[in-house]
């Protein structure tokens, strides 16, 4: 019992940094890493629009309460990864291009459920893509989900990594989609 009496203050002291306030936002910074996987020989004007009904990027569900966290600059982060992916695959990105490549963010969120000794995270993303030409249009929706689980409480960096990786996967799927490439070539 004496050992516990001496260890308890140290355990509390060591646990305090883990309980400290984390930033109230999620850092979304996807980076396209796949290199050239297709050949897109088009000049494109790109835009990304956030159309999410729920702007929380992280929803943290604890036993009796729910906290939400946003991600500032989400459209700029997605546009940067998209432009990089399109450029690496042969597209020329220009605001003066007549072909518009528009991405609508319909969903981009991780829902983390924390229990006493474990947590789970379910991330989902949905992007609507529109390519608009003077004479024809292309539109398609791309979706992805990812799950992870772990002991104790969640690690914000792992949740951010989960969302970044899933975003990268969706963007890779977009730039390698045979239907989209065929439309751009036509």
ABEGO torsion letter per residue (X at the ends): XAAAAAAAAAAAAAAAAAABBBBABBBBBBBBAAEBABBBBBBBBBBBBBABABABABBBBBAABBBBBBBBGAAAAAAAAAAAAAAAAGBBBBAABABBBBBBBABBBBBBBBBAABBBBBBBBBBBBBBBBAABBBBBBBBBBBBBBBBEBBBAAAAAAAAAAAAAAAAAAAAABAAAAAAAAX
